[in-house]
Amino acid sequence: MLDKLPNLIDPIDFVNHHKQIKARVNQSEFPRLVAQLADGGQNNRSVEVEMRFFYDKTLKFPAFEMQVKSCLSVECQRSLQPFDIEVNSQVKGVFTESMTLAEDLPSEVEIYEIGDERISLLELIEDELLLSIPLSPINEQAPMAWQEALDETVEQEAEQKPNPFAALEALKSKK
């Protein structure tokens, strides 16, 4: 079992040797993820990664299972304030040389087309983390920022506007 996450690996070699990885990586190692985070990756949070490489006899493909756990700080689209979401994602994937070979695989299995090149585990993990971020994250407990601003504006306008019936009241009091 590897404790440190290698950046580039030969996936077929890892499958042939039934390698397993259990590592912790700082979120700042993922530049595309950091760009999406409300804190810009400044909280020194980590991502826990567990990977297992094996040959799947049922699917007849070199495969892997990956579990990614982390806490991501995202901006609430309701309050525009940062809040944390827990990510606990599990993925099963297979490696293939051609997408046509993998057409009959179940939809829950991720397919990764590889050639003779090595693949980046950091990019693989970062892709999974990015897919775990909701398109429009909302903190259900957060107040709506626009509602508070609207209430304040309505109160200010009510204080500034003269009463349109004040002139009628003045005529009534003259009688």
C-alpha positions as CSV (number, residue, x, y, z in Angstrom):
1,M,0.0,0.0,0.0
2,L,1.3,3.4,-0.9
3,D,1.0,6.2,1.6
4,K,2.1,9.0,-0.7
5,L,0.1,9.9,-3.8
6,P,2.3,9.6,-6.9
7,N,1.5,12.2,-9.6
8,L,2.0,10.1,-12.8
9,I,1.3,6.4,-12.9
10,D,1.2,3.6,-15.4
11,P,-2.4,2.3,-14.7
12,I,-1.8,-1.1,-16.3
13,D,1.3,-1.6,-14.1
14,F,-0.7,-0.6,-11.0
15,V,-3.5,-3.0,-12.0
16,N,-1.0,-5.9,-12.6
17,H,0.5,-5.4,-9.2
18,H,-2.8,-4.9,-7.4
19,K,-1.6,-1.6,-5.9
20,Q,-3.5,0.3,-3.3
21,I,-3.1,3.9,-2.3
22,K,-4.3,5.6,0.9
23,A,-3.1,9.2,1.0
24,R,-3.9,12.7,2.1
25,V,-3.4,15.6,-0.3
26,N,-3.8,19.3,0.4
27,Q,-6.6,21.0,-1.6
28,S,-4.0,23.6,-2.8
29,E,-2.5,20.8,-5.0
30,F,-5.6,21.0,-7.3
31,P,-5.5,24.4,-9.2
32,R,-8.9,24.0,-10.9
33,L,-10.6,23.1,-7.6
34,V,-9.0,26.0,-5.8
35,A,-10.4,28.4,-8.4
36,Q,-13.9,27.2,-7.5
37,L,-13.5,27.4,-3.7
38,A,-14.8,30.4,-1.7
39,D,-11.6,30.4,0.4
40,G,-9.3,30.0,-2.5
41,G,-7.8,26.9,-0.9
42,Q,-6.3,29.0,2.0
43,N,-7.8,26.9,4.8
44,N,-5.1,24.1,4.4
45,R,-7.8,21.5,4.2
46,S,-6.9,18.1,2.9
47,V,-8.4,15.5,0.7
48,E,-8.4,11.9,1.8
49,V,-8.0,9.4,-1.1
50,E,-8.2,5.7,-1.2
51,M,-7.6,3.8,-4.5
52,R,-7.5,0.2,-5.3
53,F,-6.3,-1.1,-8.7
54,F,-7.4,-4.6,-9.9
55,Y,-8.5,-6.6,-12.9
56,D,-12.3,-6.8,-13.0
57,K,-13.1,-10.4,-14.1
58,T,-16.8,-9.6,-14.6
59,L,-16.3,-6.6,-16.8
60,K,-13.0,-8.0,-18.3
61,F,-11.2,-4.7,-18.0
62,P,-8.4,-3.3,-15.9
63,A,-10.2,-1.3,-13.2
64,F,-10.0,0.8,-10.1
65,E,-12.1,1.9,-7.2
66,M,-11.6,5.4,-5.7
67,Q,-13.0,7.0,-2.6
68,V,-12.5,10.7,-2.1
69,K,-13.4,12.6,1.1
70,S,-13.0,16.3,1.9
71,C,-14.7,19.4,3.1
72,L,-15.0,22.1,0.5
73,S,-15.8,25.8,1.1
74,V,-18.1,27.1,-1.6
75,E,-20.2,30.3,-2.0
76,C,-23.9,30.0,-1.2
77,Q,-25.9,31.3,-4.2
78,R,-28.6,32.5,-1.8
79,S,-26.6,34.5,0.8
80,L,-23.4,34.9,-1.2
81,Q,-21.5,33.8,2.0
82,P,-19.1,30.9,2.2
83,F,-20.2,27.6,3.7
84,D,-18.8,24.0,3.8
85,I,-20.0,21.0,2.0
86,E,-18.9,17.5,2.8
87,V,-17.7,15.4,-0.2
88,N,-17.7,11.6,0.1
89,S,-17.5,10.2,-3.4
90,Q,-17.0,6.7,-4.6
91,V,-16.1,5.9,-8.2
92,K,-15.5,2.7,-10.0
93,G,-13.7,3.0,-13.3
94,V,-12.1,1.0,-16.0
95,F,-9.2,1.6,-18.3
96,T,-9.5,0.9,-22.0
97,E,-7.5,1.6,-25.1
98,S,-10.6,2.4,-27.2
99,M,-14.0,3.7,-26.2
100,T,-15.6,1.3,-28.7
101,L,-14.4,-1.6,-26.6
102,A,-16.3,-0.2,-23.6
103,E,-19.6,0.6,-25.2
104,D,-21.4,-2.3,-23.5
105,L,-20.3,-1.4,-19.9
106,P,-22.9,-0.4,-17.3
107,S,-23.5,3.4,-17.0
108,E,-22.3,3.6,-13.4
109,V,-18.8,2.6,-14.4
110,E,-16.5,5.4,-15.5
111,I,-14.5,4.8,-18.6
112,Y,-11.0,6.2,-19.0
113,E,-9.4,5.9,-22.4
114,I,-5.6,5.4,-22.1
115,G,-2.8,4.9,-24.6
116,D,0.8,4.2,-23.8
117,E,1.1,7.3,-21.7
118,R,1.0,7.6,-18.0
119,I,-2.0,9.2,-16.3
120,S,-2.1,11.9,-13.5
121,L,-3.8,10.7,-10.3
122,L,-4.0,14.3,-9.2
123,E,-6.1,15.2,-12.3
124,L,-8.3,12.1,-11.8
125,I,-9.0,13.1,-8.2
126,E,-9.5,16.8,-9.1
127,D,-12.0,15.8,-11.7
128,E,-14.0,13.8,-9.1
129,L,-13.9,16.7,-6.6
130,L,-15.1,19.2,-9.3
131,L,-18.0,16.9,-10.2
132,S,-19.0,16.8,-6.5
133,I,-19.5,20.5,-6.3
134,P,-23.2,21.4,-6.9
135,L,-23.9,23.6,-9.9
136,S,-25.6,26.2,-7.7
137,P,-24.6,25.5,-4.0
138,I,-27.2,26.7,-1.5
139,N,-26.9,26.7,2.3
140,E,-30.4,25.9,3.4
141,Q,-29.9,27.7,6.8
142,A,-28.6,30.9,5.2
143,P,-30.9,34.0,5.0
144,M,-31.5,35.5,1.6
145,A,-29.2,38.5,1.2
146,W,-31.4,40.2,-1.4
147,Q,-34.4,39.9,0.9
148,E,-32.7,41.8,3.7
149,A,-31.5,44.5,1.3
150,L,-35.0,44.8,-0.1
151,D,-36.6,45.1,3.3
152,E,-34.1,47.9,4.2
153,T,-34.8,49.7,0.9
154,V,-38.6,49.6,1.4
155,E,-38.2,50.9,5.0
156,Q,-36.0,53.8,3.8
157,E,-38.4,54.7,1.0
158,A,-41.3,54.7,3.4
159,E,-39.5,57.1,5.7
160,Q,-38.5,59.5,2.9
161,K,-41.8,59.8,1.0
162,P,-44.3,62.3,2.2
163,N,-47.8,61.1,2.8
164,P,-49.9,61.8,-0.4
165,F,-53.0,62.4,1.8
166,A,-51.3,65.1,3.9
167,A,-52.7,67.8,1.6
168,L,-56.2,66.4,2.0
169,E,-55.8,66.3,5.7
170,A,-54.8,70.0,5.7
171,L,-58.0,70.9,3.7
172,K,-60.1,68.9,6.1
173,S,-58.6,70.6,9.2
174,K,-59.4,74.1,7.6
175,K,-63.1,73.4,7.6
